[in-house]
Amino acid sequence: MGTNGQAGRLTFLWTVVLVVAGARQAVSGTRSVVASLEGPRTVVFDSSMDGCDKVDIPDAPARAFRDDQGAVHLIASHYVTRASIGSSLDTVKHDCQVVFRSKRSANPAELDDSTWLLSFYDIDGKRVAALGHMEFHGWEHPGMCAVKDFTKTCWYNVVMFHVSEDGGYHFGPARAPSAFVAGLPYRYEVNQGIEGYSVGSNIIKVGSWYYAMLRGWNWPADCVETKQPCLVRFGAAPMRTENILDPSSWRGWDGKAFNVAFAYPYGEPIDRPQDHVYKPVDHMDYVNSLNFHEASGLYIATLWNPYNHAYGEEGLYFSTSKDLVHWSKPALVVAQSRLMAEESKGRWSFMYFSLIDPRSNDPNFSTVTDEPYLYYVRTDRGHPPNTRVLFRQKIKLKWQ
């Protein structure tokens, strides 16, 4: 398990109270929970000491699954993906073998530029499905961007399907259009802002259905400021499928049911593109992960909002649901200011929070007991973007 450097030995105690009420549409009797983050945090991976190259950094929420030999694969992805592997979450060690390498294609129609494998589902120990967040970086390709401010101009996103046939040690490429899962019914446009859909959570199975959260941005990017109609609204919503091996089978939420079929943007002209855009649900704008708490029968969404006051004070929040569509008002777990105050001297920021439970009997660690781990990433803003640490820390849940 990574290095146990000085940061890993710091005592980092949070004791916080969190009340998570039931969703507004849920029946009465939804339980609430008191949560405390306890004990010293542990360094799982430190890029400055454990990284295999400059871009070997944790750049996504940590996910885990077990293969058919019982090995645990822990991945906090970048566009060159590596895993930490061991017999348990407590013993994983970073492996320099590349699990997946992005093609970095300059052709937006290939949907194969920089890809983060963000969501995994171990089907049978050998076959592992993955949803990849593909970013087309127009500013990195000649003629594809007039400026270099990627946060506002030349950033295009889709979700693609990848699969491993060897237990998650290697994932194959995603070829368009057959591997297209979700995206806008609009093609990349130079200098038109952040555009597209990203997968915002792990995959979680409910009965015969597989679910994941999608996230999207207002588009065109200046539609709110200029008061022109937004073709796409900022926010997140679930999508689902009964066949995880069929990328075309995922359907998004339309406000009433899962009826949104995602249209491949580089095929034939699309009639009524508005029919291929999902409707955001309340409170999931900044979702990082989903888990099922078996004892309460509730789903928990881990939300990290350091950007504004959409939920309240900037920080880590939890929300709960009975159906993955209707979610409770997010409740604060720990404020970002608290994290900053308890840090050693430096210019830090935090991101990518997820719950993973070592006691889970699920090969995909989607279930949690009352004592999971919270995983999160600290970035050194004084040495961006490649100095990062992945931590884990115990969180204790008490349901009321």
Order of alpha helices (4+ residues) and beta strands (2+ residues): alpha-beta-alpha-beta-beta-beta-beta-beta-beta-beta-beta-beta-beta-beta-beta-beta-beta-beta-beta-beta-beta-beta-beta-alpha-beta-beta-beta-beta
